[in-house]
Amino acid sequence: MRELLALAERWREAIVANDADRMAGFVTDDWVVVDASGVSPGTRLLGLVASGALTHSAMAAVGPTRVRVLGDTALLTARLTSTAHHEGHRYDADEWTTDVFVRQDGRWRCALTHYSARA
């Protein structure tokens, strides 16, 4: 469990560093992001970060992260706050996220990220 919590923290650090290559190291090749608008390939998000169209200046977990490991699959659910800029507009988010990690070649990688606004 500690390994996965540390991994999630390093991934948040890569996001705030706006380093798309570093972020890509945390995800599977077919990683998807699910939100209110539907399912989109993670490569879309990575492309926005790589181009500079999307940046993050803050991201933090609020409270404990729930971790459940089921064999080679792990589910991490947390409340996150973040500050992002997309094409010049600032967005402050307070969201619930669930990341589905799979163990591949001895490494944990995220295959799916789901997030929704906190009510």
N, C-alpha and C positions, 0 to 999 in steps of 0.2 A: 504494500500500500504506500509506504514512504517513497518508493521508487516512482510510482505513478504521480504522486503529489509533486515531487520535485520536477518530474518531466513536464507537468502542466505549468508549473511556475517558469521553467526555462522557455516554454513555448510562448507564454505571455510576454516574457522579456524580449523574445525575437519579434513579436508583433509590435511592441512599443518601439523597438529599434528600427521598425519599418524595413526589415531585411527579408525580402521575399525568398531569397535563396535559403536563408537560415530557417524560415518558416516551413519551406518545402521539405526540409529534413525531418519534420515531425509528422508528416502525413503520408498516406498511401498514394499511389499513382492515380487512383480513382476516387479520392476524397471528395465528398459532396458536403454542401452547406444547405441546411433546411431552415427556412424562416417563413414569415407570413406570406411572402410572395411565391413560395414553392421550393423546389429542389434545383440547385444550380451547381455546376462543377466547381470544385475548389480552385481549379486553375483560373477561373474568372477573378476570384478574390486575389489570388497571388499576382495576377496580371495588373490589377488596379494598384496594388502596393508597389510592384516593380516600376510602374510608370510614374509613380508619385501622385496619382489622382486620389489615392486613399492613404492617409497617414493616421497613426495613433500616437497620442502624447501621454496617455495614461490607461492602465487596465489593472484592476485589482479584484481579488476574490473578497466577497463580503460574507463572513462567517465560514463555517467548515464546508469542505467539499465532501460529498458523498461518493465513496469509491466501492464498487462491487466488482469482484473478479470472478469470472465464470470460465475456467480453463484458459484458453488463449484469447479471451475477449474480456475487456474491462470497460465498465461504464462509470464515467465521472460526471456528476451533476453538481453545479455550483451556481451561486448568484454572483454575477460580475458587474462591476461598474467600469465604464470606459469613456474616454473622450477621443473622438475621431474627427478628422476633417476630410470631407469628400468634395472635390472640385471647389474648394474655397469656403464651404459651409461647415460650421462646427456642429457636431452631434454629441450630446451627452446621453449615454445609455445606462440603464439599470435593467439587466436582463438575467433570465434563467437560462443556463446553457447545459446541454448534455453532449459529451464527447464519447464516441464509441471507439475504443482503441483495440487493435488486434496485434497479437505478437507474431511478427514475421522475421525469420532468420535471427531469432534471439532478441529482437528489438520491438518495443511498443511503438505503433504508429496509429495515428488517428484516421479512421475510415469515414466517419460521419460526424458532423457538428450540427447540432440543432439549437436554435436559440429563439426565445420569445421575450417580449417586453414584460417587465414585472408590473403587475397590476397595482 
